[in-house]
């Protein structure tokens, strides 16, 4: 019954999306502006229905309704409630429904909350949003129905992959999807502005909070996903340049570029066409990501063996939206007048350079990710991994870090190169000091790129807080705080990445109880192995005594056995200290009383995720600042016209 | 600078960035892409020695053996037509078992055996290395248990 309700809600939402598109198209005709009045309420209702459909699916999973095929294939009645609910999106159909629910909710939020954009542009924006939604409703209803029944109903389900039975599943995909969908809103804004021809600072100010919000969520989603992979996969790595990771990184890179160019448009009325183009690219990257993940076309640790028709369907949608937007751009770009100009030494120029470098990194990641696909077309099977991405994108990223330090210290419109150099004294001193310190302790022991990274990170720490220097901190606008915090986050994350790559120590032993093993400054002793029972798993658990100097700890890594489906997973045990993490994985016994132990000492690895969190926090501060600023400006305008 | 001139400059810079990315990527791909081999490719001869490549297939039944040091694993990867011996020092991934798919990253030795530095065997709800799918008939064997 609930399943039918969900399916009905989905069909109804699809019908409303069609209505929304038609009303917007008719309403854009100035003579028929009364029709446009229907667009907002229809968008709100459509969003509500899409969310209801998602809730219905979650209810079906919560009840373990084994007459629904998706539940049978991905859940089990013995599962803890959290994983029953999260299991609703731990599969293809459910995750696409979540996508659509967020898409609908995003459209509804625009319809209900957006007060800055002029009414015609808003109508066009909601029309574009309906067009996107329509395609995905069709995809769900015709190619991936999440509510399909199975007859006769089996006694119980096949269960959820134990790797996914982690709180990470409850938070990582929804955050990331909400971010993707935020970019769809930015895309719709861009299409709307192209249709009405109003690409101006008002448009940029209206779009900015959506871009900021999407970007914050993407940042959080990627950071959380990275930490999840780090502790769950038991490989001790935090980023694998896996196609699915790249699929989340590419929209983030584009959104980062968009975030910076939209500032130029809002503050200085420059980079008009470029900003619109970036909005199109950012959402295209989300679609490419969805295509890569959902088509199962690439060899990946996330790889699915799925129906190729689905891949073709998403590819067709991708072609339709991106092609449509680019055609619109080509047709209307001429009507977007050139904005204000600026000097080669100015904040604008710095932001242009930021955009170009981000575009280069994006291009490298995109080509590296798609190359195996192209090669497969020529009958060559290959994979592109970390060596390529690190070597091709790494140096460009470091140049970008230098720019991140310089950019905020340059004035808008025109500045003097000598004066900028003067402001850079403190950061350069910090970088040099850090380089000298590193050299004193390690000599030439650190790879040049990592050496450079660590020094630049120190320089950026100082440079990122300089824009706050000499200001009265209480009266400093929140968006300035946001920028400083986000750039500080970049420095912190970079330091963590470089430190992990340069100083990690690894030990692999077959450990007999009582015989100590060494990793970095730690001595690790296997005390023994005991059996454990959990809610839906059983495990063998190793007890490790860990000592460094006079301090002692106990770590308990596990090998877990799940029965539905039958799988073993290794649960790593991590000891977090202020200066890094000790990471322990227990493997299988060798039959002679020894157990495989893999140990890593990773100095300052936590900085990676702390940095990611700071970046997101900076974005959130900025978002709050912009929303407050917008409200204050509207109040001022209202008072001026009264 | 006139708005038009600035626009042209920006467009040129944008194009240069895209071209730069393509150049950077393609030059990197030339020597960094890891080619994928199946055991029959290896049997046909000439696997590159000392280059990062991937070897994919199924773990042959009854082939997994542990060395005396307790950390080195030997097994054979098969695609139904040929098999390749593999050694790997480390903890094997959770989903690694006989008669199931595996992708090994590593290098070939001159004798045609493979030294893996990393094994991939997992991650999503219905994971299967796509290379292992055709020929092994696994697409058809995924049925619902009663």
Interface residues (C-beta under 8 A of the other chain):
Chain A: X72 X73 X74 X90 X91 X150 X154 X155 X158 X160 X161 X163 X164 X233 X234 X235 X271 X273 X274 X296 X299 X301 X302 X303 X304 X305 X306 X338 X339 X340 X341 X342 X352 X356 X357 X359 X360 X361 X362 X363 X364 X367 X368 X371 X372 X375 X380 X381 X382 X383 X384 X385 X387 X388 X391 X392 X396 X508 X509 X510 X567 X568 X569 X570 X585 X587 X588 X590 X591 X592 X594 X596 X598
Chain B: X1 X2 X3 X4 X6 X7 X10 X13 X14 X16 X17 X18 X20 X21 X22 X24 X25 X26 X28 X29 X32 X33 X34 X35 X36 X37 X52 X54 X56 X66 X69 X70 X71 X89 X90 X91 X92 X93 X94 X95 X103 X105 X118 X120 X122 X123 X124 X125 X126 X127 X128 X129 X130 X131 X133 X138 X139 X144 X145 X146
